[in-house]
Amino acid sequence: MKGRRIAQVRASGFESSVAVQTMTNGDQHLPRQRDFADSKDDLDGMSAWKNFGGLTVSAAHQKFCEIPECYQEDFMFMGGVAFLFYFPVIDRYIRESAVDDDSDGVEAIWILAHAINTQFQVPDHSVIESLRSQVQDLVTYVLGHLPQYDKFPHEQERIGAAWRELQARVAS
């Protein structure tokens, strides 16, 4: 028999409360395919499932960091339960990433603001409502550290605009 409980997902010091299915012995289960996509016709959700399904938060973070530009949009289209579970991947990536001498900017920072924003625009976004304060904290962090993400002021402004749009969304 399965029951519901709130589990703490920890990824390098970041935590997120996540509603997960548990077995009677308390073993935590990862998000299921239906937590990523309502049907097999949801190609974007199925792509997110293909890329992250079955991965722990730690393994998902490692995979995401290898090629963020390939996986960034998965967070936009995965279902709310999966997004709630994997939000620590985004949080950790953003806080730990910084532009270096070999690049002009950090991949994915701009699009991740749009991915989070999209999750809060879904008609029934109640599943991720518990993330609102964590998202607000992340927005504050990003807006206070724009030079961390890009060398060029015009790109910093573009990134900042996306995060300010998200800030307005989660404040309402």
C-alpha positions as CSV (number, residue, x, y, z in Angstrom):
1,M,0.0,0.0,0.0
2,K,1.3,3.4,-0.9
3,G,1.0,6.6,1.1
4,R,1.9,10.2,0.7
5,R,4.5,12.0,2.8
6,I,6.7,15.1,2.6
7,A,10.3,14.2,2.0
8,Q,13.3,16.5,2.3
9,V,15.4,16.4,-0.8
10,R,18.9,17.6,-0.1
11,A,21.5,18.5,-2.8
12,S,24.7,20.1,-1.5
13,G,23.1,22.0,1.3
14,F,19.9,23.0,-0.7
15,E,16.7,21.4,0.2
16,S,13.2,21.4,-1.1
17,S,10.1,19.9,0.4
18,V,8.7,17.4,-2.1
19,A,5.5,15.4,-2.0
20,V,6.6,11.9,-3.1
21,Q,5.0,8.5,-3.2
22,T,6.3,6.2,-0.5
23,M,6.0,2.5,0.1
24,T,4.8,1.5,3.6
25,N,8.4,0.9,4.5
26,G,9.2,4.6,3.9
27,D,11.4,4.1,0.8
28,Q,11.3,7.3,-1.3
29,H,10.4,7.0,-5.0
30,L,11.6,9.2,-7.8
31,P,9.1,11.0,-10.0
32,R,7.3,8.7,-12.4
33,Q,6.8,9.1,-16.1
34,R,3.3,10.6,-15.5
35,D,4.9,13.2,-13.2
36,F,6.8,14.4,-16.3
37,A,4.1,14.1,-19.0
38,D,0.4,13.7,-18.9
39,S,0.5,11.4,-22.0
40,K,3.0,10.0,-24.5
41,D,1.7,12.7,-26.8
42,D,3.3,15.3,-24.6
43,L,6.6,15.2,-26.5
44,D,8.4,17.9,-24.4
45,G,7.4,16.2,-21.2
46,M,8.5,12.9,-22.6
47,S,11.8,14.4,-23.6
48,A,12.3,15.6,-20.0
49,W,11.4,12.1,-18.8
50,K,14.0,10.6,-21.2
51,N,16.7,13.0,-19.9
52,F,15.9,13.0,-16.2
53,G,13.5,10.2,-15.4
54,G,14.9,7.8,-12.8
55,L,17.7,10.1,-11.8
56,T,18.3,11.3,-8.2
57,V,18.7,15.0,-7.7
58,S,22.4,14.6,-7.4
59,A,22.6,12.6,-10.7
60,A,20.3,15.0,-12.4
61,H,22.5,17.9,-11.3
62,Q,25.6,16.2,-12.6
63,K,24.0,15.4,-16.0
64,F,22.6,19.0,-16.3
65,C,25.9,20.6,-15.6
66,E,27.6,18.5,-18.3
67,I,25.6,20.2,-21.1
68,P,23.1,22.7,-19.6
69,E,22.1,24.1,-23.0
70,C,20.8,20.7,-24.0
71,Y,18.7,20.1,-20.9
72,Q,17.6,23.7,-19.8
73,E,14.2,23.5,-21.5
74,D,13.3,20.2,-19.9
75,F,12.6,22.2,-16.7
76,M,10.1,24.3,-18.6
77,F,8.1,21.3,-19.9
78,M,8.3,18.7,-17.2
79,G,5.2,18.3,-15.0
80,G,4.9,20.0,-11.7
81,V,5.7,17.0,-9.5
82,A,8.9,16.4,-11.4
83,F,9.8,20.1,-11.4
84,L,9.2,20.3,-7.6
85,F,11.5,17.3,-7.2
86,Y,14.3,18.6,-9.4
87,F,14.1,22.3,-8.5
88,P,17.3,21.9,-6.3
89,V,19.2,21.1,-9.6
90,I,18.3,24.6,-10.9
91,D,19.0,26.3,-7.6
92,R,22.4,24.7,-7.1
93,Y,23.5,25.2,-10.7
94,I,22.6,28.9,-10.6
95,R,24.3,29.6,-7.2
96,E,27.4,27.6,-8.1
97,S,27.9,28.9,-11.7
98,A,30.1,31.8,-12.7
99,V,31.5,33.1,-15.8
100,D,35.2,32.3,-16.3
101,D,38.1,33.5,-18.4
102,D,37.3,31.0,-21.2
103,S,33.7,32.0,-21.7
104,D,31.5,35.1,-22.1
105,G,28.7,33.9,-20.0
106,V,27.1,31.0,-18.0
107,E,24.9,28.8,-20.1
108,A,21.2,28.5,-19.2
109,I,20.8,31.4,-16.7
110,W,18.4,33.4,-19.0
111,I,16.3,30.4,-20.1
112,L,16.0,28.9,-16.6
113,A,14.2,32.1,-15.5
114,H,11.7,31.5,-18.4
115,A,11.5,27.8,-17.4
116,I,10.6,28.6,-13.8
117,N,8.2,31.3,-15.0
118,T,6.4,28.8,-17.3
119,Q,5.9,26.4,-14.4
120,F,4.1,29.2,-12.5
121,Q,1.9,29.9,-15.6
122,V,0.5,26.4,-15.8
123,P,-3.3,26.6,-15.0
124,D,-2.9,24.2,-12.1
125,H,0.5,25.2,-10.6
126,S,-0.6,24.4,-7.1
127,V,1.8,21.5,-7.1
128,I,4.8,23.9,-7.1
129,E,3.3,26.6,-4.9
130,S,5.5,25.4,-2.1
131,L,8.5,26.6,-4.1
132,R,7.4,30.3,-4.2
133,S,9.6,31.5,-1.4
134,Q,12.6,29.5,-2.6
135,V,12.1,31.0,-6.1
136,Q,11.8,34.5,-4.7
137,D,15.1,33.9,-2.8
138,L,16.8,32.6,-6.0
139,V,15.5,35.6,-7.9
140,T,17.0,37.9,-5.3
141,Y,20.3,36.1,-5.5
142,V,20.5,36.2,-9.3
143,L,19.6,39.9,-9.5
144,G,22.2,40.7,-6.9
145,H,24.9,38.8,-8.8
146,L,24.4,39.5,-12.5
147,P,28.2,40.0,-13.2
148,Q,28.6,36.4,-11.9
149,Y,26.7,35.2,-15.0
150,D,28.1,37.3,-17.9
151,K,30.9,39.7,-18.6
152,F,28.9,42.0,-20.8
153,P,26.5,44.6,-19.4
154,H,24.0,44.2,-22.2
155,E,23.8,40.5,-21.5
156,Q,23.6,41.1,-17.7
157,E,20.6,43.4,-18.5
158,R,18.9,40.7,-20.6
159,I,19.4,38.1,-17.9
160,G,18.2,40.6,-15.3
161,A,15.0,41.4,-17.3
162,A,14.1,37.7,-17.4
163,W,14.6,37.3,-13.7
164,R,12.6,40.5,-12.9
165,E,9.8,39.1,-15.0
166,L,9.9,36.0,-12.9
167,Q,10.1,38.1,-9.8
168,A,6.8,39.8,-10.8
169,R,5.2,36.5,-11.5
170,V,6.0,34.9,-8.1
171,A,5.2,38.1,-6.2
172,S,1.6,38.0,-7.5
